[in-house]
Amino acid sequence: MTPAINIAKKAKIAFQIHSYTHDPSNQSYGLEASEKLGLEPERVFKTLIVTVDTRELVVAIIPVSSMLSMKQIAKAAGGKKAEMAAGADVERSSGYILGGVSPLGQKKRLRTFIDSSAENFPTIYVSAGRRGLEIELSPEDLKTVCSAEFYDLKA
C-alpha cells in the first residue's frame, strides 16, 4: 500500500490499481506506463512539481504525451514565471521518489492544477506512488481528493 492508495480508500472513491514491471533504464516513466499498460498516452497523466515566482511549490498534472507550459502554470498559480522544482524539493515535499510522484497522499499538501483535457475521459491514470504502479480514477474524484482546479496547462 502507498499513501496514494490509502488516501483513495479513505476518500471512498472508485479506483483501480494497475501495475507493470518498471524498466530501470527507462527514464520516461509516464510513457513507459502508457506503453506497458496499453493505454493512449493522452489518458495517462504525469505529476510535476514546479516553483512559481511567488516562491510557492505547486503541482501540475498533465498528459504524459504533453509538455507543461510554464507560463500557464504560473498564471494558474497567480504568478508570472515558473520553473521545474529541484528533484530534492520534489521528493521532500511529496514524500515520493521521482518517477513515482503521485498527486494523491503527498506529504505536504500543495495547490494542484489538472490539465483540462482530463475532463474528456471517464477515467484517467496517475502514479499510485511507486514506479510501475498506476491508479485509475475519474478526473472529478482526483480534483476533489486533491482540492485541485482544472486549467489549460499544456504548451
N, C-alpha and C positions, 0 to 999 in steps of 0.2 A: 504494500500500500504506500502511496505517496501522499503528501499533503494535498495535492490537487484532487486526487480521488476521494480523500476524506472530506474535503470541502463539498464536492459534488454530492456525496452521500448525505452529509449533514443538511444540505440545502434541499434535499428530497427532489432533485430534478432527474429527468430521464437522461441516461447516458450509456454509452457502451465503450469498453476498453478494447483497443486493437494493439497487438504487439507484433514486432518483427525483429529479426536479428540485425542489429546495427553493425555496419562495417566500419571499424575504427579508422580506416584510411579515407573514408568519405567525409568531406568537410561541409557538404551541402546537406545538412540534416533534414530540412524540410522537403527538399526534392527527393531525397532518399526515402522518406516516409511515403510520399506520394507514389513513387515507383514501386516500392516493395508491397504496399497495400493495394496497388492497382487503382488508385484514385486520380481524378483530374486535379492538377495542381492548383486550380482556382478554388478548390474546396478545402485544401489543406492550408492552414494559416500558421505563420511563424510569429513568435513573440519577441519583440525587440524593445530594448530599454534605451531611451535617449535622454540626453541632458539638454534642457531648454535654457535659453539665456537668462531666464528668471532664476536660474540655479536650482531648478527642480528636476528630479528624475520622473519621467512619465513612461507609460507602456503603450506601444503601438502594436496592434495585431493586424497583420496584412497577409494576403495570399503568398505562398512560397514562390510563386511564379512572378511576383512583382517586386519592384524596388520602392522603398519608402521615400516619400517626398519630405525632405527636412523642412521645407517651407510650410507644407500643410500641417505637419505635426506641431510645429512651433505655433502656427496660427490657432490650431485646435486648443493648445495649452495656454494661449494668451501671451505668447512671446513673439519675438521676431526671428530668432535663429535657433537651430537645434543641431546637435551632433550626436553620433553614437556614443553611448556611455562606455567608459573603460570596462573591460572584462571583469576586473576585480570588483568594481562598483556594482555591476550587474549581479554577480554571484553573491556579494554581501547583502544587497537589498532584497534579492529574490529568494535566496536560500537554495537555489538550483545551480547546476553546472551548465556552462554554455553548451548549447545543442540540446538541452533538456529543460529549458526555462518554460514553465507553464504560466499562463496568466492567472491560474487558479492556485490558491494556497501559498502565495508569496509571503515571505517572512515580514516584509514591510509593505503595507498597502499603498500602492501608488495610483495616481489618476491614470485611468485606462481609456484608450480610444481604439475602436474596432473599425476597420475599413468597411464602408457602407456596402461593398459588394457582398459581404457575408449575408445580408438580408435577402439575397437572391436564392439562397439554398435552405431546404428544410433543416438540414444539419450540416455542421462543419466539423473539422478535425483540428485540434490544437494539441500541443505536447501535454502529456499527463504527468510530466515532472521527471522524466528519465529518457535518455536516448533509447529509441526503439519502442517507445510506448506513447500511443496517441489516445486521446479521449474524444469521442464523437458526441456532440450535443447541439441543441438548437442555438442559433445566434442570439435569440431573445433570452434564453436561460444564461448564456455566457454574459450577456450585457447585465442582467440582473445580479448574478452572483459576484461579478467584478465591479458593480456600480459604474459601468462603462457608458460611453456615448458612441454612437455611430457617427463616422466622419469620413469624408473622402480623403484617404491618406496616400494613395498611390502616386508615384512620379509619372 
